[in-house]
């Protein structure tokens, strides 16, 4: 996800830099002595190559077998999709919006967004001269078709699109999107525009199964698909990519590389080995778990920036809990949640997989979102003694084995995470040890990620609330409106609302009010105030216990020019047209 405003930019950016510089180890400390410090993204100034050509190989452990953001292609597809598809608007490494297929970013200020009663209209002006890879023009009809396809494709995301009453042409190159109500994160929509002349004649019932998604043959990005197999995807330059792109905020040109190859490997460690051998120039989707290995690599460029993703523990608020049939220990007893929060050994978590480089977080809104982030907030403290005193005063007395009990009920619950993820396993061990010292009997019961994270209709454990406490990461888009669907009371998934994402079943009036205020206005100042109120309410409600802010780990050959990690959903392949080998 990816977006930024300019409110109170200077002081908030200073706070971000202080976080990155002061909370991390210096040279010679820890296992990552050769790793750089975490830094805020700087301005992007691409260099032109002396000549075009060459092959750039990107290594990944998640090579997709289909492409297209509206057909459930999976997270591994995002990097390839950035290379072959273009959005209406996108975000740079500093999370600033810029026009891609659209000439400008529509806003209230420039007249691209207009409100009327409860609704609003958003008008995009396409760049003149844009063409698909087969030479056909990119027109407003493609945007209209894309909206129709999204509404018809089974499983396509509907958040935001369900507020659109229609999409229509406006003038020669414009397209206007009509909303029945204000939708502040409108820029997140249409991350890919689809070719109407290629897909428009496919019957809606056959669209999701069309061979296009297995190998898109008409694309708009800097590269086009030359071949796809189970182990590699080979891309070559789109001959029409530069058509109509004069005036882009960055360099407007055909892709510099002659070939861009996405190579699949069995693990991230295998990717790193190939990078050290010189056969791979970019490694994708690295986690904090790989940092010790990355630190030992010779002659690789490593960039560490904060990401929008954060790690947290959700405390299921459902009463009774669907997994146990009884109330959770914290139901009607907020002191329990407060004590669990205070007892987490957060210093140990920070010293853990990230080797001290992953900052502790105060909640969902990243410091990168300078306009919405409250720099006055601090991550929850670690105070085991105080946590014990709180439970003592609340009537939770130590019993056999040191496990506390109150009114005949033991302080016991299960912690669930995605199985087979070493980083989470390390974190779970720290959490369990922390809570056992408090007097809680906590057992780990991990589940396959496919089951844990599956949608409601497919029996997902989180979506169905079939857990007591669970640990995972939210990977949000740029605009914080997403937290409305994750935390407001009306968004708990159930048969009538299977797409809701309030997996913790949080029900807090202060959170509801703050997020409703933020969603109901386009005024940047009013939205910023509402999101700061949300952050305070979030910490008080403790539906989640925030842990760490994840890092965006960029690793590339020093021969690769213009590699610039991007923490937004655009990802680290956001600018592959500018990549070249020196």
C-alpha positions in Angstrom: 0.0 0.0 0.0 1.8 3.9 -0.6 0.8 7.6 -0.1 1.9 10.9 1.6 0.8 14.4 2.4 2.9 17.4 3.3 1.5 18.4 6.7 4.1 19.2 9.4 6.7 17.5 7.2 9.9 18.9 8.6 9.4 18.1 12.3 8.0 14.6 11.6 10.8 13.8 9.3 13.3 14.8 11.9 11.6 12.4 14.3 11.9 9.6 11.8 15.6 10.2 11.3 16.1 10.3 15.1 14.3 6.9 15.4 16.5 5.4 12.7 19.8 6.8 14.1 19.3 6.5 17.8 17.6 3.1 18.2 20.1 1.1 16.2 23.5 -0.3 16.9 26.6 1.4 15.5 29.4 -0.1 13.5 31.0 -3.0 15.1 28.0 -3.9 17.2 26.1 -7.2 17.0 26.3 -9.8 14.2 25.4 -7.2 11.5 28.6 -5.1 11.8 28.8 -4.8 8.0 25.2 -3.8 7.6 24.4 -0.2 7.1 22.2 1.8 9.4 18.5 2.1 8.8 17.9 5.4 7.0 14.9 7.3 5.7 14.5 7.2 1.9 16.1 10.1 0.1 15.2 11.9 -3.1 15.4 9.8 -6.3 17.8 11.0 -9.0 18.3 8.3 -11.6 21.5 8.2 -13.7 21.5 7.6 -17.4 23.6 4.7 -18.7 26.4 5.1 -21.2 24.6 2.5 -23.3 21.5 0.2 -23.0 21.5 -3.5 -22.9 22.5 -6.4 -20.7 20.6 -8.9 -18.6 19.5 -8.2 -15.0 18.5 -11.3 -13.0 16.2 -10.9 -10.0 16.2 -13.7 -7.4 13.1 -14.7 -5.5 11.8 -17.6 -3.5 8.2 -16.8 -4.5 8.0 -17.0 -8.3 4.3 -16.6 -9.4 2.5 -18.8 -11.9 0.0 -16.2 -12.8 0.0 -12.4 -13.0 -2.7 -9.8 -12.3 -3.6 -8.1 -9.1 -7.3 -8.7 -9.5 -7.2 -12.5 -9.9 -5.5 -13.6 -6.7 -2.0 -14.0 -8.1 -0.4 -13.8 -4.7 2.2 -11.6 -3.1 5.0 -13.1 -5.2 3.5 -11.6 -8.3 3.7 -8.0 -7.2 7.4 -7.5 -8.3 6.8 -8.9 -11.8 3.5 -6.9 -12.2 5.4 -3.7 -11.5 7.5 -4.4 -14.5 4.7 -5.2 -17.0 1.7 -3.2 -15.8 1.2 0.5 -15.2 -1.1 2.2 -12.7 -3.0 5.5 -13.0 -0.8 6.9 -10.2 2.0 5.5 -8.1 4.4 6.4 -5.3 8.1 7.1 -5.2 10.5 5.9 -2.4 9.5 8.9 -0.2 5.9 7.8 -0.6 4.9 10.8 -2.6 2.3 10.3 -5.3 3.0 10.9 -8.9 1.1 10.5 -12.1 1.9 7.4 -14.2 -0.7 6.7 -16.9 -2.5 9.8 -15.5 -0.8 13.1 -16.3 -1.3 14.5 -12.8 -2.5 13.3 -9.4 -6.1 14.4 -8.9 -6.7 16.4 -5.7 -9.1 18.9 -4.3 -6.6 21.6 -4.8 -6.0 21.1 -8.5 -9.7 20.4 -9.2 -9.2 16.7 -10.0 -11.5 15.9 -7.0 -14.9 17.5 -6.6 -17.5 16.8 -3.9 -21.2 16.9 -4.5 -23.5 16.3 -1.5 -22.3 13.1 0.1 -20.5 11.9 -2.9 -17.4 12.8 -4.9 -16.0 12.7 -8.4 -12.4 12.0 -9.3 -11.1 12.8 -12.8 -8.0 11.4 -14.2 -6.5 12.9 -17.4 -4.5 10.3 -19.3 -1.2 11.2 -20.9 -1.7 11.7 -24.7 0.0 9.2 -26.9 0.1 6.2 -24.4 0.2 2.8 -26.1 -0.1 -0.8 -25.1 2.8 -3.2 -26.0 0.9 -4.2 -29.2 0.7 -0.6 -30.3 -2.9 0.0 -29.6 -3.7 3.3 -27.7 -4.4 3.3 -24.0 -7.7 5.2 -23.6 -10.4 6.0 -21.0 -12.2 2.9 -22.2 -9.5 0.8 -20.7 -10.1 2.3 -17.2 -13.9 1.8 -17.6 -13.3 -1.8 -18.6 -10.9 -2.3 -15.7 -13.6 -1.2 -13.3 -16.2 -3.6 -14.9 -13.7 -6.4 -14.7 -13.0 -5.8 -11.0 -16.7 -6.0 -10.2 -17.1 -9.2 -12.2 -13.9 -11.2 -11.3 -14.5 -13.6 -8.4 -12.4 -12.8 -5.4 -11.3 -9.4 -6.8 -10.9 -6.8 -4.0 -14.0 -4.7 -3.6 -13.0 -2.2 -0.9 -13.5 1.3 -2.4 -14.7 -0.1 -5.7 -18.0 -0.9 -4.1 -18.5 2.9 -3.5 -18.1 3.6 -7.2 -21.4 4.2 -8.9 -19.9 4.6 -12.4 -16.8 5.3 -14.5 -17.3 7.5 -17.6 -15.2 9.3 -20.2 -14.6 13.0 -19.7 -13.4 14.9 -22.7 -10.8 13.5 -25.1 -8.4 11.9 -22.5 -10.2 12.1 -19.2 -12.1 9.5 -17.2 -14.2 10.4 -14.2 -14.9 8.0 -11.3 -18.2 8.7 -9.5 -18.3 7.8 -5.8 -21.6 7.6 -3.8 -19.7 8.8 -0.7 -16.3 10.4 0.2 -13.5 7.9 -0.1 -10.3 9.4 1.0 -7.9 6.6 -0.2 -9.2 6.9 -3.8 -5.6 7.0 -5.1 -5.1 3.4 -4.0 -7.6 2.2 -6.6 -6.7 1.0 -10.1 -3.1 -0.2 -9.4 -3.3 -1.8 -12.8 -5.3 -0.8 -15.9 -6.3 -3.7 -18.1 -6.5 -3.7 -21.9 -10.1 -3.6 -23.0 -9.3 -4.6 -26.6 -7.6 -7.8 -25.4 -10.0 -8.8 -22.6 -13.2 -7.0 -23.4 -14.6 -9.8 -25.6 -14.0 -12.5 -23.0 -17.3 -13.6 -21.4 -17.4 -12.5 -17.7 -17.8 -16.1 -16.6 -14.6 -17.0 -18.4 -12.5 -14.0 -17.5 -10.8 -15.4 -14.4 -9.7 -18.5 -16.2 -8.5 -16.7 -19.4 -4.9 -17.6 -20.4 -4.0 -13.9 -20.3 -3.3 -14.2 -16.6 -0.8 -17.1 -17.1 1.2 -15.0 -19.6 -0.1 -11.5 -20.2 0.4 -10.7 -23.9 -0.7 -7.1 -23.9 0.8 -4.9 -21.2 1.6 -1.3 -20.4 4.7 -1.4 -18.3 8.4 -1.0 -19.3 8.7 -4.7 -20.0 6.7 -7.4 -21.7 6.6 -11.2 -21.1 8.9 -13.2 -23.4 8.5 -16.5 -21.6 7.1 -18.0 -18.3 8.0 -21.3 -16.7 7.9 -22.7 -13.2 11.4 -21.5 -12.5 11.9 -18.3 -14.5 10.1 -15.4 -16.1 11.9 -13.6 -18.9 10.9 -10.1 -19.8 12.1 -7.9 -22.7 11.5 -4.2 -23.2 8.0 -3.0 -24.2 8.7 -1.2 -27.5 5.8 1.3 -26.8 6.5 2.0 -23.2 8.0 5.5 -23.7 5.1 6.6 -26.1 3.3 9.5 -24.5 5.4 9.6 -21.4 7.2 12.9 -22.0 6.9 15.0 -18.9 7.1 12.1 -16.4 8.6 13.1 -13.1 11.5 10.7 -13.7 13.3 9.7 -16.9 10.9 9.0 -19.8 12.6 6.3 -21.9 12.4 2.7 -23.0 13.7 0.2 -20.4 17.5 0.3 -20.4 18.1 -3.5 -19.8 17.8 -5.8 -22.8 16.3 -8.6 -20.5 14.9 -8.7 -17.0 14.8 -12.2 -15.7 12.9 -13.3 -12.5 14.5 -16.5 -11.3 12.9 -18.8 -8.7 14.9 -20.4 -6.0 14.0 -22.8 -3.1 14.8 -20.3 -0.4 16.1 -16.8 0.3 19.4 -18.2 1.4 19.7 -19.8 -2.0 19.1 -16.4 -3.6 21.8 -14.9 -1.5 24.2 -17.6 -2.5 23.6 -16.9 -6.1 24.1 -13.2 -5.5 27.5 -13.9 -3.9 28.4 -16.0 -6.9 27.5 -13.1 -9.2 24.7 -14.8 -11.0 21.8 -12.8 -9.5 21.9 -9.0 -9.3 18.8 -8.3 -7.1 17.4 -10.3 -4.1 13.7 -9.8 -3.3 11.6 -10.3 -0.2 14.4 -10.5 2.3 13.5 -10.6 6.0 15.3 -9.7 9.2 16.1 -13.5 9.5 18.5 -13.1 6.5 20.4 -10.1 7.9 23.3 -12.2 9.5 23.9 -13.9 6.1 23.6 -10.6 4.2 26.2 -9.1 6.6 28.7 -11.8 5.6 28.3 -11.3 1.9 31.1 -9.6 0.0 30.7 -6.8 -2.5 26.9 -6.4 -2.3 25.0 -3.1 -1.9 22.6 -3.3 1.0 20.0 -0.6 1.8 17.8 -0.8 4.9 14.8 1.5 5.2 11.7 1.4 7.4 8.8 -0.4 5.9 5.1 0.2 6.4 4.7 -3.3 7.7 4.6 -4.0 11.5 4.5 -7.0 13.7 1.8 -7.4 16.3 -0.1 -9.8 18.6 -3.9 -9.7 18.2 -5.9 -10.5 21.3 -9.2 -12.0 20.0 -12.0 -10.0 21.7 -14.8 -12.4 20.8 -16.8 -13.5 23.8 -17.2 -16.4 23.8 -14.1 -17.3 21.8 -15.1 -19.4 18.8 -12.0 -21.6 19.2 -12.6 -22.4 22.9 -16.3 -21.7 23.6 -15.4 -19.6 26.6 -14.4 -16.0 27.2 -10.8 -15.0 26.7 -8.9 -14.0 29.9 -9.0 -10.3 28.9 -12.8 -10.2 28.2 -14.3 -7.6 30.5 -10.9 -7.3 32.3 -8.7 -4.8 30.5 -6.1 -5.1 33.3 -5.1 -8.5 31.8 -4.4 -7.0 28.4 -2.4 -4.2 30.0 -0.3 -6.6 32.0 0.3 -8.8 29.0 1.5 -5.7 27.1 3.8 -4.5 29.9 5.3 -8.0 30.3 6.5 -8.3 26.7 10.3 -8.2 26.7 10.5 -5.7 23.8 14.2 -5.1 24.2 14.8 -8.8 23.6 12.5 -8.7 20.6 14.5 -5.8 19.2 17.8 -7.6 19.8 16.3 -10.7 18.1 16.0 -11.5 14.4 16.7 -7.9 13.3 19.9 -7.6 15.3 18.7 -4.4 16.8 17.8 -2.8 13.5 14.0 -3.3 13.5 12.6 -0.4 15.6 9.9 -1.0 18.2 6.6 0.4 17.1 3.8 2.3 18.8 1.1 1.1 16.4 -0.2 0.7 12.9 0.7 4.1 11.4 4.4 4.2 10.4 6.7 7.1 11.0 7.1 7.2 7.3 3.5 8.6 7.1 4.7 11.9 8.4 1.4 13.7 7.9 -0.6 11.2 10.0 2.0 9.9 12.5 2.0 11.2 16.0 5.7 11.7 16.9 4.8 12.2 20.6 3.9 8.5 21.0 6.3 5.9 22.3 6.2 2.1 22.0 4.8 0.4 25.1 7.3 0.0 27.8 8.7 -3.2 29.3 7.9 -3.3 33.0 7.4 -6.9 34.3 7.3 -5.7 37.9 4.4 -3.3 37.3 2.6 -5.9 35.2 2.7 -8.3 38.2 1.5 -5.6 40.6 -1.5 -4.9 38.2 -2.5 -8.5 38.2 -2.1 -8.8 42.0 -4.4 -5.9 42.5 -6.9 -7.3 40.0 -7.2 -10.5 41.9 -5.1 -12.8 39.7 -3.2 -14.8 42.3 -0.3 -17.2 41.6 -1.3 -20.9 41.9 0.2 -24.3 41.1 3.2 -24.0 38.8 3.1 -20.2 39.3 0.1 -19.9 37.0 -2.2 -17.1 38.1 -6.0 -17.7 38.6 -9.0 -15.5 39.4 -12.4 -16.7 40.4 -11.4 -20.3 39.5 -10.2 -19.3 36.1 -6.5 -19.9 35.1 -4.6 -17.3 33.1 -4.1 -19.5 30.2 -4.3 -19.1 26.4 -2.9 -20.3 23.1 -0.6 -18.2 20.9 -1.0 -18.9 17.1 1.3 -17.9 14.3 2.2 -19.0 10.8 4.0 -22.3 10.9 7.4 -22.7 9.2 8.6 -19.1 9.7 11.8 -19.0 11.8 11.4 -15.3 12.5 8.0 -15.8 14.1 9.2 -18.8 16.0 11.9 -16.7 17.6 9.4 -14.0 18.5 6.9 -16.5 19.8 9.6 -18.0 22.2 10.3 -14.5 23.6 6.6 -13.8 24.0 5.9 -17.1 25.8 8.8 -16.7 28.1 7.8 -13.1 28.9 4.2 -14.1 29.7 5.2 -17.2 31.7 7.3 -14.9 34.0 4.1 -12.9 34.5 2.3 -16.1 35.6 0.4 -17.0 32.4 0.3 -20.5 30.9 0.8 -19.9 27.2 1.0 -22.6 24.6 2.1 -22.3 21.0 -0.2 -23.8 18.3 1.0 -22.6 14.9 -1.0 -23.2 11.7 -0.1 -23.4 8.0 -0.1 -19.8 6.6 -2.5 -20.9 3.9 -5.1 -21.8 6.6 -4.2 -19.0 9.0 -4.5 -16.2 6.5 -7.2 -17.6 4.2 -10.4 -15.6 3.5 -13.5 -16.1 5.6 -15.2 -18.1 2.8 -12.3 -20.5 2.8 -12.2 -21.1 6.5 -9.3 -18.8 7.4 -8.6 -19.0 11.2 -8.0 -15.3 11.6 -11.0 -14.4 9.5 -13.2 -16.8 11.4 -11.8 -15.8 14.8 -10.6 -19.4 15.5 -7.7 -18.3 17.7 -7.1 -16.8 21.1 -3.9 -14.7 20.5 -2.1 -14.6 17.2 1.1 -13.0 15.8 1.5 -11.8 12.3 2.3 -8.7 10.3 0.0 -6.2 8.7 1.4 -5.0 5.4 -0.7 -1.9 4.7 -1.0 0.4 1.7 0.1 4.0 1.9 -3.2 5.6 2.9 -4.1 4.8 6.5 -7.8 4.6 5.6 -7.1 0.8 5.5 -7.3 0.8 9.3 -11.0 1.5 9.1 -11.6 -2.1 7.7 -9.2 -3.6 10.2 -10.3 -2.0 13.5 -13.8 -0.6 13.4 -16.6 -2.6 15.1 -18.6 -3.0 11.9 -15.8 -4.7 10.1 -15.5 -8.0 12.0 -15.9 -10.7 9.3 -19.0 -12.9 9.5 -21.4 -14.4 6.9 -23.0 -11.0 6.2 -19.6 -9.3 5.9 -17.0 -11.9 4.8 -14.6 -9.3 3.5 -14.2 -7.5 6.9 -10.7 -7.6 8.3 -11.3 -6.8 11.9 -9.8 -10.2 12.9 -9.3 -9.2 16.5 -13.1 -8.4 16.8 -12.0 -5.1 18.3 -15.0 -3.0 19.6 -13.8 0.3 20.9 -15.9 3.5 20.6 -12.9 5.8 20.5 -11.3 3.9 17.6 -14.6 3.8 15.7 -15.1 7.5 16.1 -11.6 8.5 15.1 -11.5 6.2 12.0 -15.0 7.3 10.9 -13.9 10.9 11.1 -10.8 10.2 9.1 -12.8 8.3 6.4 -15.5 11.0 6.2 -13.4 13.9 5.1 -10.9 14.8 2.3 -9.4 17.6 4.4 -5.8 16.7 5.1 -5.6 18.5 8.4 -8.8 17.0 9.7 -7.7 13.5 8.6 -4.3 14.0 10.3 -6.0 15.0 13.6 -8.3 11.9 13.4 -5.5 9.5 12.8 -3.5 10.9 15.7 -6.6 10.4 17.9 -6.8 6.8 16.5 -3.3 6.1 17.5 -3.9 7.0 21.1 -7.2 5.0 21.2 -5.4 2.0 19.7 -2.8 2.0 22.5 -5.6 2.2 25.1 -7.8 -0.5 23.6 -5.1 -3.1 23.3 -7.0 -5.2 20.7 -3.5 -5.6 19.4 -0.1 -5.4 21.1 2.3 -3.7 18.8 5.8 -5.1 18.6 8.2 -4.2 15.8 8.3 -2.1 12.6 9.7 -4.3 9.8 12.5 -3.3 7.5 12.5 -3.0 3.7 15.8 -4.8 3.0 17.2 -3.9 -0.4 20.2 -6.0 -1.7 21.7 -5.6 -5.1 24.9 -5.9 -7.0 27.1 -2.8 -6.8 27.1 -2.9 -10.6 23.3 -2.2 -10.7 22.5 1.5 -11.0 19.3 3.3 -9.9 18.3 0.6 -7.4 16.1 2.4 -4.9 14.0 0.4 -2.4 10.5 1.6 -2.0 8.5 0.8 1.1 5.1 1.2 -0.6 3.2 -1.6 -2.3 5.0 -0.5 -5.5 7.9 -2.4 -4.0 11.6 -2.6 -4.9 10.9 -3.1 -8.6 9.0 0.1 -8.9 11.6 1.6 -11.3 12.9 -1.3 -13.3 12.9 0.7 -16.5 15.8 2.8 -14.9 17.9 -0.2 -13.9 21.2 -0.7 -15.8 24.4 -2.6 -15.2 27.8 -0.8 -15.1 
